[in-house]
Amino acid sequence: MPGSDQSPNAPHTAPAPDGLERQLSQRQLTMMAIGGAIGVGLFLGSTVTIQLAGPGVIISYLIGAAIALVMAYALAEMAVVHPVPGAFGVYAEKYVSPWCGFSVRATYGFVEILAIGAEVTAAAIYCGFWFPTVPQWVWVLLVSLALVAINALEVGNFGEFEYWFALIKVVAILAFIVVGIALIFGIGPAPAVGLSNLTAHGGFLPHGWWGVWLALTLAITSYMGLEVTAVTAGEAKNPEVTIPRAMRGIVYRLILFYVLAITVMLAMTPWDQSAGHGITGSPFVRAFATAGIPYAATLMNLVVITAALSSANTNLYLTTRMIFSLSRGSYVPKWLGVVSARGVPHRALSVSTAGMFAAILLAIFSPTGAFLLLYGTAVAGMFFVWIVILLAHLGFRRAMPRERIAKLPLRLPLHPLPTVAAIVALAAIAATTFFIPDLRYTIPLFAPFLLIITIVYWKSAARARGSSPSGTSPQP
């Protein structure tokens, strides 16, 4: 069982298992999670959410933030007790069922592979702002090669690289917010833009509350990435201290960045103008382009490229570790669990590049629809992953003695109400994808995938029972 990876009473400062290295510091963990979460969901995916809700999308991001806060606290509790590479796959296997443990790891790996493809596609779309005649697939290929090289570095060097990668976009978002507020309130030589754009084009809720709810289907995915902190726990220094601090900082920064940045952008530019061009560029770049600030659009485009690269970089790390965990659990071939001299699961890394190859093919044959196809297909899988994580948290709380819970450095209050409410909300949001034309295929596509991995699980479990004298399942 996954509990064998790390018992509740085991020391948390022991070397990471299976050849991985504990080299990631708190600042690197924090920035990796921010880097994984703040990416194409904000800078490109917001185009779709704005189309659905208009300025009311601000409410969508606030609701998404509340669900993300519950998820962050639930993950932090479990990661402190079980700082293992398999993260929530291990939690699900121990506290829900072995099938859940396998399926959530397989699903997460699949989702992240698709997300990587979407992010390198987004970076290629942004490059088209400067080089419109260069084929999209060329940029996808160049970006992919660079990211694989970075992920092949020793984890400490990778973490440092990602730290600065993510810091660039954090500073840029803060600068965008400050400059935007100055333009809105007329601080400087330019006349005040004001807040009229939030209500002047069909009102604050041009599509009503239904539009706000529809937009939530993609707004919530913008926060999906904070779970990276749990995955990195297996390579974190002193996880009992670093994980709670990192998780607490991540969520509040994400809320600040998303809600403020979206509000400022919508105040600067009419919502129907920001989202009126489809997914051909970032609405943030358009906002600065219409503001008339010299070189502002060019600088912002550089920032959104960095954001996409940072997010893809982190997600490639996550996918590699999840495949590595499946291999060490005997669910996929053992050769995928081999670690290089640098402590990197290099074979799992090579498999994790599948989304990049898909992105290259889509960029050649369907460049205009590549991003939403990849990003949308990943949506249903992430809903499944988050719901299973929350179910695992319910089981975790039932299994842990009250005295142990009381000693946790970070605890979710009012348990189990927030966890149950978040599960219900996520299920309802997932069902809403049927009402969005560009997303209604997500659950129908995910269902066969879930069936396939279920068959794979039962076959691997049957083989394990046949080869074990006791008839027990393999220990991950």
Secondary structure by P-SEA (a helix, b strand, c coil): cccccccccccccccccccccccccaaaaaaaaaaaccccccccaaaaaaaacccaaaaaaaaaaaaaaaaaaaaaaaaaacccccaaaaaaaacccaaaaaaaaaaaaaaaaaaaaaaaaaaaaaaaaccccccaaaaaaaaaaaaaaaaaccaaaaaaaaaaaaaaaaaaaaaaaaaaaaaaacccccccccccccccccccccccaaaaaaacaaaaaaaccccccccccccccccccaaaaaaaaaaaaaaaaaaaaaaaaaaaccccccccccccccaaaaaaaaacccaaaaaaaaaaaaaaaaaaaaaaaaaaaaaaaaaaacccccccccccccccaaaaaaaaaaaaaaaaaaaaccccaaaaaaaaaaaaaaaaaaaaaaaaaaaaaaaccaaaaaaccccccccaaaaaaaaaaaaaaaaaccccccccaaaaaaaaaaaaaaaaaaaaaaaaaaaccccccccc
